[in-house]
């Protein structure tokens, strides 16, 4: 096999690695939100425990990418691809941390009462889940038009987040346990951060493919 063919095969393998990491992270979000909806403490514990698998996959991705740089000395375009993949892997690992954080809020303390998430918070969760799913589609397809479209969607997430935060902040006193209810604010914040990092992923894909720096979350 020629050197270039070998490098292309390794680069394709790296792309598959980051896509697999994205799929793992997507599952973590889905399970964390299911645990929140159903107040499933056992599932929340599993999400927390499985976060280490995402961390391990992210480190393996980074190690593979660094080895490619060290051993193959890629040209500018290839180096841009590798560095973009490393950055996307880092974004995915942080999103996995947010999923773990939501699961932690579901668990609360040992004697914590169940959370009953309000409808607008779960609406925010569904919007963010959809946004992240479309970011993964951009990662897989390289569709630059779809990447640009995420900017509008993320702006809608930000608007709803501000509304949810305002409503939650003013309704804490109505809960029997305001400290427990404040967990809703933390969950909303983690959801908003997942939205931000989803657009970061799309920005990296745009840079990866055409060396253009765009701001999808101004």
N, C-alpha and C positions, 0 to 999 in steps of 0.2 A: 504493500500500500504506500502510495506517495505521501510525503509529509503533509501536503495540503489536504489530501483526502482524510488522513488521520485526524488532522486538526478539525476539519469540518464535522467529522463524526463525534469528536469530543464536544464540540460546541453544540451540536444537536442534542447530545446527552445532557448537557448543562441546561438547555432550554426545557427539556422534559423534566428535569429535576425541579426547576422553579415552578413549573406547572403543577407537578405533584404536590409541592409544598403549598401552593395555592389551594388545591383541593382539600388537603388536610386542614388548612386553616378555615376553609368554608364549612367543613363538617363541625369544627369546634364552635363556630358561631351558631350554626343551626342547633347544635345540642345545648349550648348555653341558653339560647332563647327558648328552647323547648322546656328546659329545666325551670326557667323563670315563669313561663306560662302555666306549667303544671305543678309548680312548686315541688319538683322532683329532686329531693336532696341527694339521692343516690346517683342520679345522672350528673348533678352539679359536681359531686366529688370525682366522678370519672373525668369530667372535663378538666378539672384541676390537675389530676394525675397525668392525663394524656398530654398536657402542655409540654412535658419534657420531650415527647416524641417530636413535636414541632421544633423545639429548640435543637434537638439532635440533628434533624433534617436540615435546618438552616445552617448549622455549623459544617455539616458535610458538603452542602452546596458551596459554601464559602471556601472551604479547603480545596474543593475541586477547581473552582474558579481561579484561586491563587496559583495552584499547580499549573494550570494552563498558561497563565501569564509568565510564570517562572521558566517553564520548560519550552514553550512554543514561541515566545517573544512575538506576540501578535502585532499586526499592523494596526493603524489607527482605527479603522472601522471595526475590526474584530475586538480590539481593546475596549472600544465604546460599548459593544455588546456585552462583554464580560463584566465590565464595571456596572452597567445598568442592571444586569442580572443579580449581582451582589447587592445592589441597593434595593431592588425589589424583594429579594430574600429577607433583608433586614426589615422592610415594611411589613411583610407577611408575619415575621416573628413577633413584631410589636402588636399586630392585630390579634394574633393568638393570645398574647398577654391580656388584651382587653376582654377577649372571650373568657379567659380564666378569671379575670376580675369580676365579670358579671356573675359567673358561677359562685364566686366567693360571697358576693352580695346575697345570692339565693340562700346560701348556707347560714350566713350571719354567725352569731355565737352559738354555743351549745344549747342555750335555752331561748334562742331567738324565735319569735313568732313568725308564721309564714308571711311572705310578701304577697300582696294582692295588687299587681301592677295595674295602674289606670289605663284606660283605652288609648289615650293619646300617646302614652309612652310606648305601648305595643305597636301603635301606628308608626312611630318613629323607628322602632326596631325593624319593622317590615321594610320601610323605605331604605334603611341602611343596608339591610341584607340584600335587597335588590341592587343597590348601588355597587356593593362589593362584588356581587355575582357578575355584573356587567363589566367591572374592572378586570375580572378574571377572563371574561370573553375577549376583551381587548388584548390582554396578555397572550392569549392563545391565537387570535386571528391577526393581530397587528393592524386592525382597522383604525386608521387615524381619525376618520370621521366620527366613529363611535367614541373614541377617546375624547374628542372635543365636546361631544354631546354630554359627557359626564359633568361638565362645568355647570350646566343648567340644573342638572339633577342634584348636584351637591349643594347648590345655592338653596334649593327647596328644602334639603335636609337641614341646613343651617337655620333657615327661617323657622321650621317646625321645632328644632331644638330650642331656640330662644323662647318660643311660645310655651313649650313643655316646661322649661326651666322656670319661667315666670309663674306658671300655674302651680307647679309643685312647691316653689318657695313660699307661696301665699296660702297654701293649704296644709302646711306641716302641722299647724296648731290644731287642725281638725282630727288628726290621727291620735289614737290612744297612746301610741309610742312614737313621738316625733323623731327620736334618734333612729329608730328602725326605718321610719318613713323617709328619712334623709338619704337612705340607701338608693332611693329612686333617683335622686339628683346625681349620685355617683354613676348609676347605670346609664342615665341619659348622657352624661359627659363621655363615658366610654363609647357609647354608640356614635356620638358626634365625632370622636377621634377616629373611629373605624371609617367613617365617611371621608374624613380628611386624608387618611392614609390610602384610601381607595383611589382618590384622585392623584395622589403622589405616584401610585403604581402606573396609572395611565400616562402621567407626565414622563415617567422614565421610559415607557414604551415608545412615546413620540421621539424622545431624545435618541433612544437606541436605534430607531429605524431611519431617521432623517437628520439627526444632529441638531434638531431644533429645540430650544428651551422654551417651553410654554408654561403658563400659570393657569391652572384649572381651578384653583381655589384662592382667588385674590383676597 
